[in-house]
Amino acid sequence: MSTPQVVVHRDKELMARAAAARLITKVVDAQAARGSASLVLTGGRNGNGLLAALAESPARDAVDWARLDLWWGDERFLPEGDPERNYTQAREALLDSVPVDPARVHPMAPSDGAYETDVEAAAAAYAADLAAAAGPEDHTRVPSFDVLMLGVGPDTHVASLFPEHPGTRETVRTVIGVHGSPKPPPTRISLTFPAIRSAREVWLLAAGEDKAGAVALALSAPGEVQAPASGAYGRARTLWLLDRPAASKLPPELYPAASS
Ligand SMILES: O=C1O[C@H](COP(=O)(O)O)[C@@H](O)[C@H](O)[C@H]1O
């Protein structure tokens, strides 16, 4: 478990641009060191803001897009192409404008796909895909993602792990079907904490005043069942990327004055 580090940017636009620059460097370094890189994408406003900033960055051409594996932290279980699907939004924000290798892009199943409306089967299939991609060096049933990104909801949810929901107590499965989500749509697929914690780095993204309470609560370590964002950490690094409004309720010792 890595101790959370907090970086605060002036506003959400700067946060998205800085996070995109950070991500490009990370991917380029991983590709230089290991030949390829793997990322887990998040849905939500901040995750999509980062992808849009990446699409606009001239430095995006430094990434070898064909040597990048892309996974998702969660998905809204909706038909293929639905505008609310995290995959659809990621395509619009970035993926349709960069030369990714389709065989290395791993969206979670839609509700009209191979598993139809059986969300448990769809979750099990994703877990099997992750297990197949994990090498012996990973020592777990999921690959050692270079960076796993998570948007933080105003209720402290991450991926589709909501406060007090059964998914927050899952210790065996790496991917679960989520039923009765308090945020629409009610049916979702989500990585669990065991999968999230296998990442080298976990980055939590939060911008806006409506996230301030969630950020302060999660970083005061109340427990992952009550505040799921507090249970998301990476093996080597856990990074909270915030804008000033989202950081506004943090205690001063956690608010690094030097960040801009
Ligand atoms: O529904 C979801 O919400 C969270 C947070 O979204 P935000 O718009 O409040 O930033 C997101 O991280 C998750 O992937 C998504 O499915």
The ligand as an SDF file (V2000), in Angstrom:
LIG
                    3D

 16 16  0  0  0  0  0  0  0  0999 V2000
  -20.6550    6.8300  -12.9850 O   0  0  0  0  0  0  0  0  0  0  0  0
  -19.4780    7.0260  -12.8480 C   0  0  0  0  0  0  0  0  0  0  0  0
  -19.0580    8.0330  -12.0270 O   0  0  0  0  0  0  0  0  0  0  0  0
  -17.7160    8.1700  -11.5920 C   0  0  0  0  0  0  0  0  0  0  0  0
  -17.4660    9.6410  -11.2140 C   0  0  0  0  0  0  0  0  0  0  0  0
  -17.9620   10.4850  -12.2260 O   0  0  0  0  0  0  0  0  0  0  0  0
  -17.9110   12.0700  -12.1190 P   0  0  0  0  0  0  0  0  0  0  0  0
  -18.6370   12.5620  -13.3380 O   0  0  0  0  0  0  0  0  0  0  0  0
  -18.5870   12.4670  -10.8440 O   0  0  0  0  0  0  0  0  0  0  0  0
  -16.4560   12.4640  -12.1380 O   0  0  0  0  0  0  0  0  0  0  0  0
  -16.7730    7.6250  -12.6190 C   0  0  0  0  0  0  0  0  0  0  0  0
  -15.4830    7.6250  -12.1280 O   0  0  0  0  0  0  0  0  0  0  0  0
  -17.1720    6.2230  -13.0340 C   0  0  0  0  0  0  0  0  0  0  0  0
  -16.2390    5.6580  -13.9220 O   0  0  0  0  0  0  0  0  0  0  0  0
  -18.5010    6.3130  -13.6920 C   0  0  0  0  0  0  0  0  0  0  0  0
  -18.9970    5.0840  -14.1560 O   0  0  0  0  0  0  0  0  0  0  0  0
  1  2  2  0
  2  3  1  0
  2 15  1  0
  3  4  1  0
  4  5  1  0
  4 11  1  0
  5  6  1  0
  6  7  1  0
  7  8  2  0
  7  9  1  0
  7 10  1  0
 11 12  1  0
 11 13  1  0
 13 14  1  0
 13 15  1  0
 15 16  1  0
M  END
$$$$
